[in-house]
């Protein structure tokens, strides 16, 4: 079965680490080993196209959930301060000093009527937060390695390391 997914995310997938280059040379003066040119415009963090294609949905989420997301950030800071510091580092230098609605996360993914296969989100950093929204009785979130089945219901939150824990949810 297919489902709709919206990515209101900031990406910085083309960044370079710069650990193996001389510190006394400006980055624009460093070439690639094969002699090809570097496209420096790709090094700037950018928003997913869903921000533009679904502006109305994002605006509705912002109106409805800003208070909740602020509370979640406060709670995460209280209980997972080191992880929040690591996550926050990736959003501190966004273009225009923008701050994601779901800070300290840079990504808000909306899955509609989802039933997923077992997977890991290898691009997630530190951990992810799942917020269940809706009127449903099934669709439990399953975390394979710890052997947990979370019967999340409307308004429930779950935080876990989605890059390291295989997870899926049952049909709803």
JOWO-V827144 format. One record per run of one state. SS is the DSSP state (~ for helix, > for strand, _ for the rest). FROM is the first residue (numbers start at 0). TO is the last residue. If there is no record, write none. Layout:
BEGIN
<<SS:FROM:TO> <SS:FROM:TO>>
END
This chain:
BEGIN
<<_:0:2> <>:3:10> <_:11:25> <~:26:28> <_:29:38> <~:39:42> <_:43:44> <>:45:46> <_:47:48> <~:49:52> <_:53:53> <~:54:78> <_:79:79> <~:80:88> <_:89:93> <~:94:96> <_:97:105> <>:106:111> <_:112:117> <>:118:118> <_:119:126> <>:127:130> <_:131:139> <>:140:142> <_:143:146> <>:147:149> <_:150:155> <>:156:159> <_:160:165> <>:166:168> <_:169:171>>
END
